[in-house]
Amino acid sequence: MNTSQLRKLGVPNECLGAAIEGVQLAVKNDAMRNNEIKRLIGKVLAAPSDYVADPVFGRLAREVIEAANFTRPAPIDYQVWGNQIDNACHAQMRQACALPMAVGAALMPDAHVGYGLPIGGVLALEEAVVPYAVGVDIGCRMKLSVLDIPAAQLTENFHRFKNALEKGTRFGIGSVHERRQQHAVMDADWTITCVTRENRDRAWKQLGTSGSGNHFVEFGLLTLTARDEELGIDAGEYVALMSHSGSRGTGASVCETYSNIARSGLPQCYEDVGRLAWLDMKSEAGQEYWAAMTLMGDYAAANHDVIHRLVSQIVGGQILAEVENHHNYAWKEVHQGRELIVHRKGATPADSGVLGVIPGSMADPAFIVRGKGNPASFNSAAHGAGRLMGRTSAREKYSWRAVQRDLEVKGIHVLSAGADEVPYAYKNILDVMEQQQDLVEIVARFDPKIVKMSDDGKSEG
């Protein structure tokens, strides 16, 4: 008798282990047949108090009683940065804070509604991981490379940079390179889970591509007002290359696969949490997801490595300094004296002294930042400006060509994008940075000049 059959009989998810143990004992000790076992389980479920001392199904009876008497704990509190966060976003955060293993949480100033955990949400759990609190695009991240090209070249040789963006990566859902790109990540063990093994070929084809949605690659002017020893470059203006992408279709497959597993095992009293379904870190599925997530993080980093290598080679520049960080991931970290699983979904790691990149929109600046290690935010900060308007609303309200022409007047050339990514669909990044001064300090400012995004108007992962 398998778990599906036991569920049909009405056995709660949280009691399946006890039920299976009882079935095995019944078959081994009493040589009971399936129909007899089913009838007995039905009696246990109907009157569990009559069977608490039963040598075969006593554990099941006790766990059924315990499940029936279970009361969900009150949600934990969370701290908020920013003042442009809607009620739906807060509702999602409150639901996340009501998970039984929740220890701490925070909401960043760029927060907006997502799937499960809101984007801009930070959630610290004890011995559990939530695939959708990591995100569909596992390892979605930023990378900024400072190049040795004179800043004046950005305006004097536009076509040189345009050509590099057009040829150095690919955009759009399902986009691939004509020739597979090389990176050590493809020599890693992709057999660690079925889903990574089955998607290895797909991942290799998409290595070095940028996908769709809010992913981009752009050239801009980086302004550094004082020498930074960690970056290793002096004050001045530099041409810089910045990218935003993640683990593409393979990461999405990992998320969906393990979120479905998590949902199938939810206790009945938590079936309403949906995409906030969790995996116990001690379980086989939890360990598998963690291994797959780690590989997807490495793959996402490799994706950026390839993009920056190809684009910088085509444009003819050497990389002087690099800054990069995940913002859709989970980390094992020590907080409040114990190891926790800290999920940052659309949030940048900002431990003391840690460098990161926080972008604005295609028309607004991005910033290299250094974390201040604020424990109230679990050492986290915003991952960008954050959406102010939904994709459908933006497409209905704005004409992409009109916005593109307006940006060109301002000296920003957008080679391709969708109306859902217009600057007006985002919060003001300067306001976002102002609202998190206790989380990060600004090291340098990046102003976009030549931008490329997908023009299919769709969100990928």
Protein Blocks (a to p, Z undefined) as FASTA:
>chain_A
ZZklmmmnopafklmmmmmmmmmmmmmmnopafklmmmmmmmmmmmmmlmmmpmklmmmm
mmmmmmmmpccddddddddedjbbcfklmmmmmmmmmpfkbfbdcddfkbccdehiaehi
acddehiacfklnojbgoiacdddddfbdfklmmmmmmlmmmmmmmmpcedehiacfbdc
ddfklmmcfklpmklmmmmmmmmmmgoiabeajbccdddddddfbdcfklopaedddddd
dddddekjmlmmmmmmmmmmmmmmgcfklmmnmmmpccdfkbmklmmmmmmmmmmmmmmm
mmmmmmmmmmmmmnopacfbdcdddfbdcddddeehiacddddehiacfbehiacddddd
fkbccdddddehiakloopadfbeopabdfklmmmmpcfklmmmmmmmnopacfbdcfkl
gfklpccfklmmmmmmmmbccfbdcddfbdcddfklpaeZZ
